[in-house]
């Protein structure tokens, strides 16, 4: 894991920690890792796009407690496509 990835993980965990202070820190780390793994499977083309989708998915999950990681990633990808059209 590169420094950049560690930084991204840290930001993601902190965002989720703010939304879910009652959850264990290690659980939040695993949640962000899962989001990163699922995002990598989307074949988005480049690392910057992946980072943007991961961060957007984390924000979406922080805002909507019912949103699954997969649904958050799908929504983030749709937003990215809409914004860049």
PELIN-V649987 format. One record per residue. N is the residue number from 1. OMEGA is omega in whole degrees, -180 to 180 (NA if undefined). NEAR is the number of other ideal C-beta (glycine too) atoms within 12 Angstrom. D_CENTER is the distance of its C-alpha to the mean C-alpha in Angstrom with 1 decimal. Layout:
N_OMEGA_NEAR_D_CENTER + N_OMEGA_NEAR_D_CENTER
//
This chain:
1_-179_13_16.1 + 2_178_10_16.8 + 3_180_9_16.9 + 4_178_15_14.4 + 5_177_20_11.8 + 6_178_16_13.1 + 7_179_17_12.7 + 8_178_30_9.1 + 9_-179_30_8.7 + 10_179_21_11.2 + 11_179_23_9.7 + 12_179_37_6.5 + 13_180_32_9.2 + 14_177_22_11.5 + 15_180_28_9.8 + 16_178_38_9.6 + 17_177_23_13.0 + 18_-179_18_14.4 + 19_-176_22_13.6 + 20_-175_22_14.7 + 21_-178_13_17.3 + 22_-179_12_19.2 + 23_179_20_16.8 + 24_-178_14_17.5 + 25_180_18_15.6 + 26_176_12_15.6 + 27_179_16_14.1 + 28_176_29_11.1 + 29_179_22_10.9 + 30_177_19_11.3 + 31_180_32_8.6 + 32_177_39_6.0 + 33_178_25_8.4 + 34_178_26_8.5 + 35_179_41_5.0 + 36_179_32_6.3 + 37_180_19_9.6 + 38_179_28_9.2 + 39_179_35_7.9 + 40_179_21_10.8 + 41_-179_17_13.1 + 42_-180_27_12.7 + 43_-175_12_15.0 + 44_173_25_13.8 + 45_-179_16_16.5 + 46_-175_13_15.4 + 47_-179_17_13.2 + 48_178_15_12.8 + 49_178_24_11.6 + 50_180_29_9.0 + 51_-179_27_7.9 + 52_180_26_8.2 + 53_178_39_6.4 + 54_-178_42_3.1 + 55_179_33_4.4 + 56_179_33_5.9 + 57_178_42_4.1 + 58_177_41_3.8 + 59_-179_27_7.2 + 60_179_31_8.3 + 61_177_35_8.1 + 62_-178_28_9.8 + 63_-176_19_12.2 + 64_-176_17_13.1 + 65_-179_14_13.8 + 66_-175_10_14.9 + 67_177_24_11.9 + 68_177_18_11.0 + 69_-179_31_7.7 + 70_179_20_9.9 + 71_179_18_11.1 + 72_179_36_7.9 + 73_178_35_7.2 + 74_180_23_11.0 + 75_180_24_11.2 + 76_178_34_8.9 + 77_177_29_11.1 + 78_179_19_14.1 + 79_180_21_13.6 + 80_180_27_13.4 + 81_180_18_16.5 + 82_-179_11_18.2 + 83_-176_13_17.8 + 84_179_14_19.0 + 85_NA_7_21.9
//
